[in-house]
Amino acid sequence: MKQWYEALFENYAQKYDKECFVQGTMGECDFIEDEINRNKSLKIIDIGCGTGRHSIELAKRGYGVTGIDLSESQIVRAIEKAKEAGVTVDFRKQDARNLPFESEFDLAIMICEGGFSLMETDEMNFEILKNATKALKSKGRLIFTALNGLFPLFHSVNDFYESAQKEGQSQCKECSFDLMTFRDHNTVVFEDDAGNKKELKCNERYYVPSEITWLLKSLGFKKIDIFGAKLGAFSRKDKLTAEDFETLVVAEK
């Protein structure tokens, strides 16, 4: 049986690109470039690349990028978009829990929950971090976002989703946050690219900063910085608070 994140992305590439939470690409790529000092010789892997928005933008800026995603339809759309943009990106259908790369990349990115935190068990989420780490060279960096575990301790996730929803986009309802597992169980209502209305039972893992730090230290990262993630405006000046729905992590081996 397919997991919700597999079923969701079966035929949802065009509509996905219109969702409000994927509109911050330019500013996010500005931050990524700043972090690597605009060194065009560095190789980048985009894990859970979706329809390739970060991969394509970084390729436009002159970087060599490999984009991987579990969804065939997302990868097909990413290849189309790269062609339209006139750039070359090595897009591949791959499972982030089992990557074939070892010490090949200078930077790994996983933005907008690119795989990590969507898996059904903590062990699977850890496999994604492990595979991202394995893909990096000895001084490699990892930049990713995760759902901020501090947020649901002080706020209703349900209210947050309702306030962020826009007409014609996917909707999240019936959210219930489990304090024992830090998982939010919810129902996503959306329309796929063929116009079919669908409902999926989802669950996502929220992480607190101390967990992320411990996980990354156990994988050998020496420098770990954690910030609040503002859509399209990532910044080292944004200290993580309970007001941030997402966490931005920058780690160095």
URJOSUL-V72117 format. One line per field, one symbol per residue. phi: phi as a letter, one per 20 degrees, with the letter a starting at -180 (. if undefined). psi: psi as a letter, one per 30 degrees, with the letter a starting at -180 (. if undefined). Layout:
phi = ???
psi = ???
//
This chain:
phi = .ffgfffgefbbfffgfefffdedgffffgfgfgfdllefefecddemfmenffgfffffeoeecddcbfeffffgfffgfffgemcdceebebefebeeebldcebdcbdmlfnfneffcfffffgffffffffeffdfcccbdbfeffgffdcefgfffffefcgndfcdblfceeffdlddebdddbdffenfecccecbceecegfffgfgfffenfeccdccfdegmbfbffeffcfeefcddccccf
psi = kklefeeegeigeeeeffkefgggeeeeeeeeeefghhjffkkkkjkhfbggeeeeeeeeggljkkkklfkeeeeeeeeeeeeefhlkkikkjlkffikgkjhflfkkkikhhiekfflfleeeeeeeeeeeeefklegllkklllkjffeffflkeeeeeeffklkgllkklhkjkjfefhkkklkkklkafggkklkkklkkkkkleeeeeeeeefggkekjkklkjkkghkkffjkklffkflkkkjkk.
//
